[in-house]
Amino acid sequence: MANSFTGSNFSRRGFLGLAGAAASIPLLAACTGGSSSGGGSSKTLKFWNMPWGNTAFNPLDKKITEAYKPANGLPAATYQEIQWANFTQTFSSAVASNTGPAVSSGGGTQAFQFESQGAIAYADNLLNSWKNNGLYNDFLPGLLDAMKVPKGYAAVPYNLDMRVLWYSKSLLSQAGASVPTDWQSFLDTCAALKKIGVYGYGTSAGAGSYTGGHILVSWMINNGGGLFDSNQQPNCVTQENIDAMNFVLECVSKGYVDPASPTYTSANAQSQWKAKKFGMGFDTAGLAQNVGGDALNDLVVGSPLTSPNGKKGALYFPNNIMMYKNTPSQQGSEAFLTYYYQNMSPLWTQATGIGLPPLKSITQTKEFQANANNVKVINEWQPISKTWAAPGGTALFLGVTTVDGTPAMDTFTQSILGGKTDAKTALTTLQNTIKANMKS
């Protein structure tokens, strides 16, 4: 099954570009009152989706959407593909003018931004109805919890963007190295790879590549840390985080990280894997497909590492679908999403390149099971992965937009991977910047 993760950087990015525009929307809930009735409507229901995969994704997604046959009195659905370029402005303008979709996917934190502005129709009633048709219990562990805000469920999990450990079978064999199981054996494998001129901590943090920063937070989560406490406030300067960043700084100082990594785009990193200059590192679950060629059989997903604190964990991004109050029929929005989730499995079984599926039933299909790396990601990485809200909580919230693809995280990542700071200083600067941005 292919996983090209087209546009995945945008799916993870903070929806900050929307925040300014959304702030000018005066109480969206008040201006959508009559349009969100529960009954039927002669108007069509707009479904906007993103180009989540390769060129096969949107045509098949449109076909699934247009095959929907609503019950009497409920609106039919129309389909529109929204490009990642300028998507924040597309959505913010549409929501502000009440010309937007009734249902959409979008940026990974988009639902939480719009929820804070009163534009989201909560999914509680929909999810309760799914307890009767098997969908509710079909979701992978923890996914629904990530969508829960104080007033209800802001969205429904859709596709998963994971960060996992990869290694080259051929290069580890050439180096006489073992697949690591914990932090010390990770260092040992890096040292063995260095002897054959290969980097063991493959990563990228250049323009448009947020993977480098994601992995830094993954190390924190792996060690029992993270960025936010149980009150959803930044709490970065903890011993767990300091120890994790000291570990990364050790990797940098020992030459296990390519010095050019802070400038690498995702394409640059994939080229390093292809050239066999990266022998191990962290990336999306679609790395092998993205690199292509010999990598399809050479790159393998490793198991989650155990930290010195005896913990396992990583950062992940549960992309989602949301409903809006501006709909011709809330009952119609829920009926359409029920149909869509019951019929969306071909998006995965026909190799359209979308991120990993949220439903257990899709992961159990023969097509999904044919990809051993994807199976390992679902079986071993998904259950231990956490959102930006860790360690204080599981649910995403508005404050995570201060770190999701933001200058604050970019600066922090550059300082650590550049090796020109100490852990406590870098974490203190990050925490202070997050606090300032949350207040602004």
C-alpha positions as CSV (number, residue, x, y, z in Angstrom):
1,M,0.0,0.0,0.0
2,A,1.5,3.3,-1.0
3,N,1.7,6.2,1.4
4,S,3.1,9.3,-0.3
5,F,1.6,11.6,2.3
6,T,1.3,14.4,-0.2
7,G,0.7,17.6,1.7
8,S,1.4,16.0,5.1
9,N,3.4,19.0,6.2
10,F,0.4,21.2,5.8
11,S,-1.8,18.7,7.6
12,R,0.3,19.0,10.7
13,R,0.9,22.7,10.6
14,G,-0.6,25.0,13.2
15,F,-3.6,26.8,11.8
16,L,-2.1,30.1,12.8
17,G,-2.7,31.7,9.4
18,L,-6.4,31.2,10.1
19,A,-6.3,32.6,13.6
20,G,-6.0,36.2,12.5
21,A,-8.8,35.9,10.0
22,A,-11.0,33.8,12.3
23,A,-10.6,36.4,15.1
24,S,-12.5,38.8,12.9
25,I,-15.5,36.5,12.7
26,P,-18.1,37.8,15.1
27,L,-19.6,34.9,17.0
28,L,-20.1,32.6,14.1
29,A,-22.6,30.5,16.1
30,A,-24.9,33.5,16.1
31,C,-24.9,34.0,12.4
32,T,-25.5,30.4,11.5
33,G,-28.5,29.7,13.7
34,G,-31.2,28.9,11.1
35,S,-28.9,27.0,8.8
36,S,-28.0,24.2,11.2
37,S,-31.4,22.8,11.8
38,G,-31.8,19.1,12.3
39,G,-34.3,18.5,9.5
40,G,-34.1,18.1,5.8
41,S,-33.2,20.6,3.2
42,S,-33.4,21.1,-0.6
43,K,-29.8,22.5,-0.6
44,T,-26.8,20.3,-1.2
45,L,-24.3,19.5,1.5
46,K,-20.8,20.7,0.7
47,F,-17.9,18.3,1.4
48,W,-14.5,19.7,1.1
49,N,-11.5,17.4,1.2
50,M,-7.7,17.8,0.7
51,P,-5.3,16.0,-1.6
52,W,-4.2,13.6,1.1
53,G,-2.6,11.1,-1.2
54,N,-1.3,10.5,-4.8
55,T,-3.2,11.4,-7.9
56,A,-5.6,8.5,-7.4
57,F,-6.9,9.8,-4.1
58,N,-9.3,12.7,-5.0
59,P,-11.0,11.0,-8.0
60,L,-11.8,8.0,-5.9
61,D,-12.8,10.1,-2.9
62,K,-15.2,12.1,-5.2
63,K,-16.7,8.9,-6.6
64,I,-17.4,7.7,-3.0
65,T,-18.9,11.0,-2.1
66,E,-21.2,11.3,-5.2
67,A,-22.4,7.7,-4.7
68,Y,-24.1,8.8,-1.5
69,K,-27.9,8.4,-1.7
70,P,-29.5,10.4,1.1
71,A,-32.7,9.4,2.8
72,N,-35.8,11.4,1.9
73,G,-35.6,15.0,2.9
74,L,-31.9,15.0,3.5
75,P,-29.5,16.9,1.2
76,A,-27.3,15.2,-1.3
77,A,-23.5,15.8,-1.1
78,T,-21.2,17.7,-3.4
79,Y,-17.5,17.3,-3.5
80,Q,-14.7,19.9,-3.8
81,E,-10.9,19.4,-3.6
82,I,-9.1,22.1,-1.7
83,Q,-5.4,22.6,-2.4
84,W,-2.9,22.9,0.4
85,A,-1.6,26.1,-1.1
86,N,-3.3,28.9,0.8
87,F,-5.8,26.5,2.3
88,T,-5.9,28.5,5.6
89,Q,-7.2,31.6,3.7
90,T,-9.6,29.5,1.7
91,F,-11.3,28.1,4.8
92,S,-11.2,31.3,6.9
93,S,-12.7,33.4,4.1
94,A,-15.4,30.8,3.4
95,V,-16.4,30.4,7.1
96,A,-16.4,34.1,7.6
97,S,-18.8,34.6,4.7
98,N,-21.0,31.5,5.5
99,T,-20.1,30.0,2.1
100,G,-17.9,27.2,3.4
101,P,-18.5,23.5,3.7
102,A,-20.9,21.6,5.9
103,V,-18.2,18.9,6.3
104,S,-14.5,19.0,5.6
105,S,-11.0,17.8,6.5
106,G,-8.2,20.3,6.6
107,G,-5.2,21.2,8.8
108,G,-4.7,18.9,11.7
109,T,-5.5,21.6,14.3
110,Q,-8.1,23.4,12.1
111,A,-11.1,22.0,14.0
112,F,-9.8,23.3,17.3
113,Q,-9.2,26.8,15.9
114,F,-12.7,27.0,14.5
115,E,-14.2,25.4,17.6
116,S,-12.8,28.2,19.6
117,Q,-14.6,30.6,17.3
118,G,-18.0,28.8,17.7
119,A,-18.1,27.5,14.1
120,I,-17.9,23.8,14.7
121,A,-20.9,21.5,15.1
122,Y,-19.9,19.0,17.8
123,A,-19.8,15.3,16.8
124,D,-21.2,13.9,20.1
125,N,-24.6,12.9,18.6
126,L,-22.9,11.4,15.6
127,L,-20.5,9.3,17.7
128,N,-23.3,8.2,20.0
129,S,-25.2,6.9,17.0
130,W,-22.1,5.0,15.8
131,K,-22.2,2.9,19.0
132,N,-25.2,1.1,17.4
133,N,-23.6,0.4,14.0
134,G,-20.1,-0.7,15.1
135,L,-18.2,2.3,13.9
136,Y,-17.6,3.7,17.4
137,N,-15.8,0.6,18.6
138,D,-13.9,0.3,15.2
139,F,-11.6,3.3,16.0
140,L,-8.0,2.5,16.9
141,P,-7.1,3.2,20.6
142,G,-7.0,6.7,21.8
143,L,-8.1,8.4,18.6
144,L,-11.5,9.6,19.7
145,D,-10.1,10.9,23.0
146,A,-7.8,13.2,21.0
147,M,-10.8,15.0,19.5
148,K,-12.5,15.8,22.8
149,V,-12.7,19.3,24.1
150,P,-14.6,20.6,27.1
151,K,-17.8,21.2,25.1
152,G,-17.8,18.0,23.1
153,Y,-16.0,16.2,20.2
154,A,-14.6,18.9,17.9
155,A,-14.0,16.4,15.0
156,V,-13.8,12.7,14.0
157,P,-10.4,11.0,13.4
158,Y,-9.7,10.5,9.7
159,N,-6.1,9.6,8.8
160,L,-3.0,9.2,10.9
161,D,0.3,10.8,10.3
162,M,2.9,8.9,12.4
163,R,6.5,9.4,13.3
164,V,8.4,6.1,13.5
165,L,12.0,4.7,13.6
166,W,13.3,3.4,10.2
167,Y,16.6,1.6,9.4
168,S,18.3,0.2,6.4
169,K,18.7,-3.6,6.6
170,S,21.7,-3.6,4.3
171,L,23.6,-0.8,6.0
172,L,23.1,-2.2,9.5
173,S,24.3,-5.5,8.2
174,Q,27.3,-3.9,6.6
175,A,28.1,-2.1,9.8
176,G,27.7,-5.2,11.9
177,A,25.1,-3.4,14.0
178,S,21.9,-4.5,15.7
179,V,18.5,-3.0,15.5
180,P,18.2,-0.7,18.6
181,T,15.7,-1.4,21.3
182,D,16.6,1.5,23.7
183,W,18.5,4.8,23.8
184,Q,21.9,3.2,24.5
185,S,21.6,0.7,21.8
186,F,20.5,3.5,19.5
187,L,23.8,5.2,20.3
188,D,25.7,2.0,19.7
189,T,24.1,1.5,16.3
190,C,24.8,5.1,15.3
191,A,28.5,4.6,16.3
192,A,28.7,1.4,14.1
193,L,27.1,3.2,11.2
194,K,29.5,6.2,11.6
195,K,32.4,3.8,11.0
196,I,31.2,3.1,7.5
197,G,30.5,6.8,6.7
198,V,26.7,6.7,7.4
199,Y,24.6,8.8,9.6
200,G,22.5,7.0,12.2
201,Y,20.2,9.9,13.1
202,G,18.6,10.8,9.8
203,T,16.4,13.8,10.0
204,S,15.5,17.1,8.3
205,A,14.5,20.6,9.6
206,G,14.9,22.9,6.6
207,A,12.2,25.0,4.8
208,G,8.8,23.3,5.0
209,S,10.2,20.2,6.8
210,Y,8.9,19.9,10.3
211,T,10.0,16.3,10.9
212,G,13.1,17.4,12.8
213,G,11.1,19.2,15.4
214,H,8.5,16.5,15.6
215,I,11.2,14.0,16.5
216,L,12.6,16.2,19.2
217,V,9.2,16.2,20.8
218,S,9.0,12.5,20.2
219,W,12.2,12.0,22.3
220,M,10.6,14.0,25.1
221,I,7.4,12.0,25.0
222,N,9.5,8.8,24.8
223,N,11.1,9.8,28.1
224,G,7.8,10.6,29.8
225,G,7.9,14.3,29.0
226,G,6.3,16.7,26.4
227,L,5.4,20.3,26.1
228,F,2.1,20.9,28.0
229,D,0.9,20.1,31.5
230,S,-2.6,18.9,32.6
231,N,-3.8,22.6,32.7
232,Q,-2.8,22.9,29.0
233,Q,0.0,25.3,29.8
234,P,3.5,25.0,28.5
235,N,5.8,23.1,30.8
236,C,8.9,22.4,28.7
237,V,11.7,22.8,31.3
238,T,11.3,19.4,33.0
239,Q,14.0,16.8,33.8
240,E,12.4,14.4,31.3
241,N,12.7,17.0,28.5
242,I,16.2,18.1,29.5
243,D,17.5,14.5,29.6
244,A,15.9,13.9,26.2
245,M,17.4,17.0,24.6
246,N,20.8,16.2,26.1
247,F,20.6,12.8,24.4
248,V,20.0,14.4,21.1
249,L,22.8,16.9,21.7
250,E,25.0,13.9,22.4
251,C,24.1,12.5,19.0
252,V,24.9,15.8,17.4
253,S,28.3,16.2,19.1
254,K,29.3,12.6,18.2
255,G,28.6,13.2,14.5
256,Y,25.6,10.9,14.3
257,V,23.5,13.7,12.8
258,D,24.3,15.0,9.3
259,P,25.5,18.6,10.0
260,A,23.3,19.8,7.0
261,S,20.2,18.3,8.5
262,P,18.9,21.7,9.8
263,T,18.8,22.9,6.2
264,Y,17.4,19.7,4.6
265,T,13.9,19.6,3.1
266,S,12.0,16.4,3.1
267,A,13.2,15.7,-0.4
268,N,16.8,16.3,0.7
269,A,16.4,13.7,3.5
270,Q,14.8,11.2,1.1
271,S,17.8,11.7,-1.2
272,Q,20.1,10.9,1.7
273,W,18.2,7.7,2.3
274,K,18.3,6.8,-1.3
275,A,22.1,7.5,-1.5
276,K,22.6,5.3,1.6
277,K,24.0,8.1,3.6
278,F,21.2,7.7,6.2
279,G,21.2,4.3,7.7
280,M,18.7,5.0,10.5
281,G,16.4,7.8,11.6
282,F,12.8,8.9,12.2
283,D,10.2,9.8,9.5
284,T,6.6,9.3,8.4
285,A,5.1,5.9,7.9
286,G,5.4,6.4,4.2
287,L,9.2,6.8,4.0
288,A,10.0,3.7,2.1
289,Q,7.4,4.5,-0.6
290,N,8.6,8.1,-0.8
291,V,12.2,7.1,-1.3
292,G,11.2,4.3,-3.7
293,G,13.5,2.0,-5.7
294,D,15.6,-0.4,-3.6
295,A,14.4,1.3,-0.4
296,L,11.0,-0.4,-0.8
297,N,12.7,-3.7,0.3
298,D,15.6,-2.3,2.3
299,L,14.0,0.2,4.7
300,V,12.2,-1.4,7.7
301,V,10.3,0.1,10.6
302,G,11.9,-0.6,13.9
303,S,10.1,-1.1,17.2
304,P,9.5,1.8,19.6
305,L,12.6,2.5,21.8
306,T,12.6,2.2,25.6
307,S,13.9,5.3,27.3
308,P,16.1,5.4,30.4
309,N,12.9,6.0,32.3
310,G,11.5,2.7,31.1
311,K,8.9,4.4,28.9
312,K,7.9,4.2,25.2
313,G,6.2,7.0,23.3
314,A,6.2,9.2,20.2
315,L,4.4,12.2,18.7
316,Y,1.7,11.6,16.1
317,F,-0.9,13.6,14.2
318,P,-4.5,12.3,14.1
319,N,-5.9,14.3,11.1
320,N,-9.6,14.6,11.2
321,I,-12.9,15.5,9.6
322,M,-15.1,18.2,11.1
323,M,-18.7,19.4,10.8
324,Y,-19.7,23.0,10.7
325,K,-22.8,24.8,12.1
326,N,-23.3,26.4,8.7
327,T,-25.0,23.4,7.1
328,P,-28.3,22.9,5.3
329,S,-29.0,20.1,7.7
330,Q,-27.1,18.9,10.8
331,Q,-28.9,15.6,10.4
332,G,-27.8,15.5,6.8
333,S,-24.2,16.2,7.8
334,E,-24.3,13.3,10.3
335,A,-26.0,11.0,7.8
336,F,-23.4,11.7,5.1
337,L,-20.5,11.1,7.5
338,T,-22.0,7.8,8.6
339,Y,-22.2,6.8,4.9
340,Y,-18.7,8.1,4.2
341,Y,-17.0,6.2,7.1
342,Q,-18.8,3.0,6.2
343,N,-17.6,3.3,2.6
344,M,-14.2,4.9,2.7
345,S,-12.0,1.8,2.9
346,P,-11.1,1.8,-0.8
347,L,-9.1,4.9,-0.1
348,W,-6.7,2.6,1.7
349,T,-7.2,-0.7,0.0
350,Q,-6.7,0.8,-3.5
351,A,-3.3,2.4,-2.5
352,T,-4.2,6.1,-2.9
353,G,-1.4,7.2,-0.7
354,I,-3.5,8.6,2.2
355,G,-2.1,8.4,5.7
356,L,-2.8,5.3,7.9
357,P,-6.4,4.5,8.5
358,P,-8.3,5.3,11.8
359,L,-10.5,2.1,11.7
360,K,-9.4,-1.3,12.9
361,S,-11.5,-3.0,10.2
362,I,-9.4,-1.3,7.4
363,T,-6.1,-2.3,9.0
364,Q,-7.4,-5.9,9.0
365,T,-8.0,-6.0,5.2
366,K,-5.7,-8.2,3.2
367,E,-4.5,-5.2,1.2
368,F,-3.3,-3.4,4.4
369,Q,-1.9,-6.5,5.9
370,A,0.3,-7.0,2.8
371,N,2.5,-4.1,3.9
372,A,4.6,-5.3,6.9
373,N,5.8,-1.9,7.8
374,N,2.3,-0.4,8.0
375,V,1.2,-3.3,10.1
376,K,4.1,-2.7,12.5
377,V,3.3,1.0,12.7
378,I,-0.4,0.3,13.6
379,N,0.4,-2.6,16.0
380,E,3.4,-1.1,17.8
381,W,3.6,2.6,17.3
382,Q,0.0,3.8,17.2
383,P,-0.9,2.5,20.7
384,I,2.1,4.3,22.3
385,S,1.9,7.6,20.4
386,K,0.6,10.8,21.8
387,T,-0.5,14.2,20.5
388,W,1.0,17.6,21.1
389,A,-1.0,17.8,24.4
390,A,1.4,15.3,26.1
391,P,2.2,14.6,28.9
392,G,-0.7,16.5,30.5
393,G,-3.5,15.2,28.3
394,T,-4.5,13.3,25.2
395,A,-6.9,15.8,23.5
396,L,-5.7,18.5,21.2
397,F,-6.6,22.1,22.1
398,L,-6.2,25.6,20.8
399,G,-2.9,26.1,22.5
400,V,-1.1,23.5,20.4
401,T,-1.3,25.9,17.4
402,T,1.6,27.7,19.1
403,V,4.0,24.8,18.4
404,D,2.5,23.0,15.4
405,G,4.7,24.2,12.5
406,T,5.5,27.5,14.1
407,P,8.6,29.8,14.1
408,A,9.0,29.0,17.9
409,M,9.4,25.2,17.1
410,D,11.6,26.0,14.1
411,T,14.0,28.1,16.2
412,F,14.1,25.4,18.9
413,T,14.8,22.7,16.4
414,Q,17.5,24.6,14.7
415,S,19.3,25.3,18.0
416,I,19.3,21.7,19.1
417,L,20.2,20.1,15.8
418,G,22.8,22.7,15.3
419,G,24.4,21.7,18.6
420,K,25.0,25.3,19.6
421,T,23.0,25.5,22.8
422,D,22.3,23.5,25.9
423,A,19.1,21.7,26.6
424,K,17.8,23.9,29.5
425,T,18.4,27.2,27.6
426,A,16.7,25.9,24.5
427,L,13.7,24.6,26.4
428,T,13.4,27.8,28.5
429,T,13.4,29.9,25.3
430,L,10.8,27.6,23.8
431,Q,8.6,27.7,26.9
432,N,8.7,31.5,27.1
433,T,7.8,31.9,23.5
434,I,4.9,29.5,23.7
435,K,3.6,31.4,26.8
436,A,3.9,34.7,25.0
437,N,2.1,33.4,21.9
438,M,-0.7,31.9,23.9
439,K,-1.4,35.3,25.5
440,S,-1.3,37.2,22.2
